[in-house]
Amino acid sequence: MRIELRVCKHCHEGEHGNAEKTAVTRDMVDCARQVREYKDLISLDALYVTMVEEGDPGGAEELNAIVASIEGDQVALSDTQLVMEDDDGNMLVYPEPEDILQVLTRNIDQIQEQTRQDVTVELSSEGAELLT
């Protein structure tokens, strides 16, 4: 299985002025990096973290899946998403931050069961609130 977390680079760096979105984006990246560090313990082949630039049409990512929605009368591409590909090439895409954090923290819980090391990630209050 391969996983890719895509996040808006500007949200991660706090350039959009939305502190809550920045905190949650950083939580997602921290969790993904922790899962990547211990991926072998839960039989993941790879975990990628991709920082998406504003206006990037997508397609340059590691896993070939793009999420779009319709806003008004225009198609809008989602810059934040978690894409999972199993060994058969089936893909699951999670575009909602709450779902992304749940998937990543469940992976961390699975890793925690396989090691004596503390692999927990301290989430922001905003990220923790999404999981309750």
C-alpha angles and dihedrals in degrees: 000000000000126000131194126191113199119192136171107263091212093052090050092051093046095244096131094065095235105122094187093053091046092052093049092045091052090048090054092050093046091050093047092050091050091050090048090053091057100026094126091065091064097035099253114157095205144345119202128193112203123189108211118210118224110269093019106146092212128236098108091088126108096250118048104234129108127191119212136175134187116250111185103318098331135084113243121197117221112237094190118060144125115230122194125189122190126208091270093056095254113146133211119191125197113192098171119088091221092056092044092054092047092053093046095046090049088055089051089051090052090050091049089057090055100049141043091222121099104248098167119131119219106232126208116252088255093054093044090051091056090057097052 
